[in-house]
Amino acid sequence: MDHRILQIQNHPLALQKRKIVQHTDQPTISFKETLKHETSLIISKHAQKRLDERNISIQDSKWQEIQQKIAEAKTKGIRDSLVVMNNAALIVNVPNNTVITAMNRKEANSQIFTNINGTIILD
């Protein structure tokens, strides 16, 4: 047998057999749950601390409205938004759906907000 034939079998470009992996387990998180998680607002530790310190409570229906407006702001390319409500003002990082900080309206009246490229006003 010619020694050149044996060399071809060990050539690095020779076809290699691949293992076929079949996943029989169902995903642990459904697409619906993943989508809900991606569109829901996350309150940072700092913002939660501010909400607690300043006794700011926001109803669930208002959070839903804020989430809808943040989703709309995301489609318009807004990165950081000031959300102004009757009793509070929130700074929200839109791409991450994260409330960064919160303050009551009295505090917000005397503040200057920087690095904000969108404002959402809710009554």
Order of alpha helices (4+ residues) and beta strands (2+ residues): alpha-alpha-beta-alpha-alpha-beta-beta-beta-alpha-beta
